[in-house]
Amino acid sequence: MPRDLFTNPHSLDLTLTESPEAPSNAFSIVRDESEDREMQLSNTLRRGDEKDRLHPYVQLLSISDLEGCVELEKAALPEPERCSREKLIYRLTTCPTLSLGLFSSTTTHPVPQTQAVHDAARPPDSSTPSHRALLLGHVIATLTTARYVTDASMEIPKDFPSHPDYQVAASSAARSDPPAPLTRTTTTDDDTNEPVGHKPLGRTIAVHSVCMLPTHQNLGLGKILLKAYMQRMESSGIADRIALLAHPELVGWYVGNFGFVEMGESKVTFRGGRWRELVYEIKDPGPGN
């Protein structure tokens, strides 16, 4: 479930830019304007040792990031709200283009709170084996034919991983084929007979997890991650809207920072229900539309 990524009101307005040193499909976060601002950012992102600084970038997730995602969920979310390992495998295999991670390339030793996430990190590329791509935060989602996040969209097929959709995705990933073009399908408010799991022809992105490593919260990184995710989804043309569930106390953060609209109480019964439905309508879908 999406969780609190509140930004410190005094944190910096960081921006994303392409980086020649970052992995493919990645963007780095760079400093802004004056020397004073550069010094402020440097101090803000410093961790412990003088040389230990964040070098964050966003990148699409894949099944190779599974262990990092599992440990991040453990560190950031209460147990009842975490994605199960099986669900993470399903989503990172069946629809990895709908998931985005915020990484930090580091060579330093972790603090105890990040030890498990650090142990799960992998080198960002073969040329820098001493570096670790530490997963700081992620957004994980699927597509649904419903207008909102539903109980069915949050589940996975009972016959997974033998489900045909999974086999097609796994085969395509193995061959590194580009994903098949999606065709618009009808979106409905009636989710009574909705099939479970990811629906490739759905036009609603159902966000199931938004979380940030607790040791790196209150730096504005959560806002950067979600904005980068929304921008990527908008430009892809893959959907008409982005939907998520939030606790009542977090609604203002999503509405005020990202333009989500609260639609009332959700029908979802996960963890006792009482979730608030939030939707962001994509006004001008990109070329994939």
Summary of the structure (lengths in Angstrom):
residues: 289
radius of gyration: 18.7
end to end distance: 27.4
largest distance: 58.2
contacts: 892
relative contact order: 0.17
helix: 34%
strand: 22%
